[in-house]
Amino acid sequence: MTEYLFETYTEEETKRLASKLAILLSPGDVVTLEGDLGVGKTTFTKGLGAGLGVRRTINSPTFTIVKEYMGEIPLYHMDVYRIENSEEDIGFEEYFNGEGVTIVEWASFIKEFLPEKRLDIEITRKDEYIRKIVFKPIGSYFDEICKELY
């Protein structure tokens, strides 16, 4: 599996990268985000939402697990941190095969429910401002999207 490394130096650069990705995505696509608390997962999601035409303020769905945002393409934003060690399926399949793009924070907690083809993204902090963002496409479709971005 090929990995694609990006570095961003500001929150705005992180949002811009995500917005460029959004333009290449289609309904039913699933993107996962991994990274420590405060590393920029929700910032990335805000950029993705902007690229999909979402006008509402995007914030972490920590207490609701899933938030839906309407845009040119709907965005389904999941934060599954609170269901770690749970085998509860909250209807993931409906979102993953729905009319929108799904982005899942802390996706490793629901690995067994994730679709076979998806784009995994890992964000790490190099210092206070610099983020290392690694795209790990699973499937040739997402590999082509990553090549176009790179």
C-alpha positions as CSV (number, residue, x, y, z in Angstrom):
1,M,0.0,0.0,0.0
2,T,1.4,3.4,-1.0
3,E,1.2,6.2,1.5
4,Y,1.1,9.9,0.7
5,L,2.8,12.3,3.1
6,F,1.7,15.9,3.5
7,E,2.9,18.6,5.9
8,T,0.9,21.6,6.9
9,Y,2.2,24.6,8.8
10,T,-1.1,26.3,9.8
11,E,-4.7,25.3,10.6
12,E,-5.6,27.1,7.3
13,E,-3.2,24.8,5.3
14,T,-4.8,21.8,7.0
15,K,-8.2,23.0,6.1
16,R,-7.1,23.7,2.5
17,L,-5.7,20.2,2.0
18,A,-8.9,18.7,3.3
19,S,-11.0,21.0,1.0
20,K,-9.0,19.9,-2.0
21,L,-9.6,16.3,-1.0
22,A,-13.4,16.9,-0.7
23,I,-13.6,18.1,-4.3
24,L,-12.4,14.6,-5.4
25,L,-14.8,12.6,-3.2
26,S,-18.2,11.1,-4.0
27,P,-21.3,10.1,-2.1
28,G,-20.6,6.8,-0.2
29,D,-16.9,7.5,0.3
30,V,-15.5,6.9,3.7
31,V,-12.5,8.7,5.2
32,T,-11.0,7.8,8.6
33,L,-9.0,10.0,10.9
34,E,-6.5,8.9,13.6
35,G,-4.4,11.1,15.8
36,D,-3.9,12.2,19.4
37,L,-6.4,14.6,21.1
38,G,-5.9,18.1,19.8
39,V,-3.9,17.2,16.7
40,G,-6.3,18.6,14.2
41,K,-8.8,15.9,13.3
42,T,-11.8,18.3,13.6
43,T,-9.9,21.1,11.9
44,F,-9.3,18.7,9.0
45,T,-13.1,17.8,9.0
46,K,-13.9,21.6,8.9
47,G,-11.9,21.9,5.7
48,L,-13.5,18.7,4.2
49,G,-16.9,20.2,5.0
50,A,-16.1,23.5,3.4
51,G,-15.0,21.6,0.2
52,L,-18.3,19.8,0.2
53,G,-20.3,23.0,0.5
54,V,-21.2,22.8,4.1
55,R,-22.1,26.2,5.5
56,R,-22.9,25.4,9.1
57,T,-20.2,25.5,11.8
58,I,-18.6,22.0,12.1
59,N,-17.6,20.9,15.6
60,S,-16.8,17.6,17.2
61,P,-19.7,15.3,17.7
62,T,-18.2,13.8,20.8
63,F,-21.4,13.5,22.8
64,T,-23.7,12.7,19.9
65,I,-21.4,10.3,18.0
66,V,-22.7,11.4,14.5
67,K,-23.5,14.8,13.2
68,E,-25.0,15.4,9.7
69,Y,-24.2,18.5,7.7
70,M,-26.0,19.4,4.5
71,G,-23.8,20.7,1.6
72,E,-23.6,20.0,-2.1
73,I,-22.8,16.5,-0.8
74,P,-23.9,15.7,2.7
75,L,-21.1,15.2,5.3
76,Y,-21.6,12.6,8.0
77,H,-19.1,13.4,10.8
78,M,-18.6,10.6,13.4
79,D,-16.5,10.7,16.5
80,V,-16.5,7.1,17.8
81,Y,-14.1,7.7,20.7
82,R,-16.9,7.2,23.3
83,I,-17.9,3.8,22.0
84,E,-14.4,2.2,22.4
85,N,-14.7,-1.4,23.5
86,S,-18.3,-1.5,22.4
87,E,-19.7,-3.9,19.8
88,E,-22.7,-1.6,19.3
89,D,-23.5,-0.9,15.6
90,I,-25.2,2.5,15.5
91,G,-26.2,2.1,11.9
92,F,-22.7,2.6,10.4
93,E,-23.7,0.8,7.2
94,E,-26.4,3.3,6.5
95,Y,-24.0,6.1,6.6
96,F,-21.2,4.3,4.8
97,N,-23.5,3.5,1.9
98,G,-25.5,6.8,2.1
99,E,-25.8,9.9,0.0
100,G,-22.9,11.7,1.6
101,V,-19.3,11.4,2.5
102,T,-18.5,9.9,5.9
103,I,-15.6,11.0,8.0
104,V,-14.8,8.9,11.1
105,E,-12.6,10.2,14.0
106,W,-11.0,7.4,16.1
107,A,-12.0,4.9,13.5
108,S,-9.7,2.2,15.0
109,F,-12.4,1.7,17.6
110,I,-14.9,0.4,15.1
111,K,-12.5,-1.4,12.7
112,E,-14.9,-4.3,12.3
113,F,-17.6,-2.0,10.9
114,L,-15.5,-0.1,8.4
115,P,-15.9,-0.7,4.7
116,E,-13.2,-2.6,2.9
117,K,-12.4,0.4,0.6
118,R,-11.7,3.7,2.3
119,L,-9.1,6.4,2.8
120,D,-7.3,6.2,6.2
121,I,-5.6,9.4,7.3
122,E,-3.2,9.7,10.3
123,I,-2.4,13.1,11.7
124,T,0.6,13.7,14.0
125,R,2.0,16.8,15.5
126,K,5.7,17.6,14.6
127,D,5.6,20.7,16.8
128,E,3.2,23.3,17.9
129,Y,2.2,24.3,14.4
130,I,3.5,21.6,11.9
131,R,1.3,18.6,11.2
132,K,2.3,15.5,9.4
133,I,-0.7,14.1,7.5
134,V,-0.4,10.6,6.0
135,F,-3.0,9.4,3.5
136,K,-3.3,5.6,3.4
137,P,-5.6,4.6,0.6
138,I,-7.3,1.3,0.8
139,G,-8.3,0.3,-2.7
140,S,-7.3,1.6,-6.2
141,Y,-10.1,4.2,-6.2
142,F,-8.7,6.0,-3.2
143,D,-5.1,5.6,-4.5
144,E,-6.1,7.5,-7.6
145,I,-7.6,10.3,-5.5
146,C,-4.4,10.5,-3.5
147,K,-2.2,10.6,-6.7
148,E,-4.3,13.5,-7.9
149,L,-3.8,15.4,-4.7
150,Y,-0.1,14.6,-4.4
